[in-house]
Amino acid sequence: MAKIKIRPLDDRVVVQPVESEDRTAGGIVLPDSAKEKPQRGTVLAVGPGKLLENGQRGELSVSVGDQVIYGKYGGTDIEVNGDDVKILRESDILAKVVE
């Protein structure tokens, strides 16, 4: 994806979902209506962190380029530069993928 022109606020994270498979293990082609919603993606941008009561910013646990797993119905889907992305709160991210 080309450089993204969006800057999330507070503890929000912009994620590009990884597309689900078009075929099953047996080779059956799946229509769009039968595909699972993606739950994994790549972090494209992160906000500055949640504003704490003492006036400082909390540090985020994810950074640009991380592979993450998030809740199936979490976040907000939007289109940026012709690509579908998802904006999530850091708390909607369930795990970082370590390879």
C-alpha positions in Angstrom: 0.0 0.0 0.0 1.2 3.5 -0.8 1.9 5.9 2.0 -1.3 6.3 4.0 -2.8 9.8 4.4 -4.5 9.3 7.7 -3.4 9.9 11.3 -5.3 8.1 14.0 -6.1 9.9 17.3 -5.4 8.8 20.8 -5.1 5.0 21.2 -6.5 4.2 17.7 -4.7 2.1 15.2 -5.2 1.8 11.4 -5.0 -1.8 10.2 -5.1 -3.3 6.7 -6.9 -6.6 6.9 -5.4 -9.7 5.3 -7.8 -11.0 2.7 -9.3 -14.4 3.5 -8.7 -17.4 1.2 -10.8 -17.8 -2.0 -10.7 -21.6 -1.9 -11.1 -24.2 0.7 -8.4 -26.8 1.4 -10.3 -29.2 -0.9 -10.2 -26.6 -3.8 -13.8 -25.4 -3.7 -14.1 -21.7 -4.7 -15.9 -19.7 -2.1 -18.3 -16.8 -3.0 -17.8 -13.5 -1.1 -20.9 -14.2 1.0 -19.4 -17.4 2.4 -16.0 -16.0 3.3 -15.1 -15.3 6.9 -14.5 -11.7 8.0 -10.7 -11.2 8.3 -9.4 -11.1 11.9 -5.7 -10.5 11.0 -4.0 -7.5 9.5 -1.0 -5.3 9.2 -0.7 -2.1 11.3 -0.4 0.9 8.9 -0.5 3.8 11.4 -0.8 4.4 15.1 -2.0 7.3 17.2 0.1 9.1 19.9 -1.5 7.0 22.7 -4.3 7.5 25.2 -4.2 10.7 27.2 -3.7 9.8 30.9 -5.1 11.7 33.9 -1.6 13.1 34.7 -1.6 14.7 31.2 1.0 12.4 29.6 0.4 9.9 26.8 0.3 6.1 27.4 2.6 4.2 25.1 1.0 1.8 22.5 1.9 -1.9 22.5 1.8 -2.1 18.7 3.8 -0.2 16.0 3.7 0.3 12.2 4.3 -3.0 10.4 3.2 -5.3 13.2 0.9 -8.2 12.3 -2.1 -8.3 14.7 -5.2 -10.3 15.4 -8.4 -8.4 16.3 -12.0 -9.2 17.1 -14.2 -10.3 14.2 -16.6 -7.3 14.4 -14.3 -4.8 16.1 -13.4 -1.4 14.7 -14.7 0.7 11.9 -14.3 -0.1 8.2 -13.3 2.8 5.9 -11.7 3.3 2.5 -8.5 5.3 2.2 -6.7 5.8 -1.2 -8.9 3.1 -2.7 -8.0 0.5 -0.1 -10.2 -0.9 2.6 -8.8 -0.4 6.1 -10.0 -0.8 9.6 -9.6 1.7 12.5 -9.5 0.0 15.9 -8.8 1.0 19.5 -5.7 -0.6 20.9 -8.0 -2.5 23.3 -9.8 -4.1 20.3 -6.5 -5.8 19.3 -6.3 -9.2 20.8 -2.6 -10.2 20.0 0.5 -9.5 18.0 1.6 -12.2 15.6 5.2 -13.3 16.4 6.9 -15.2 13.5 
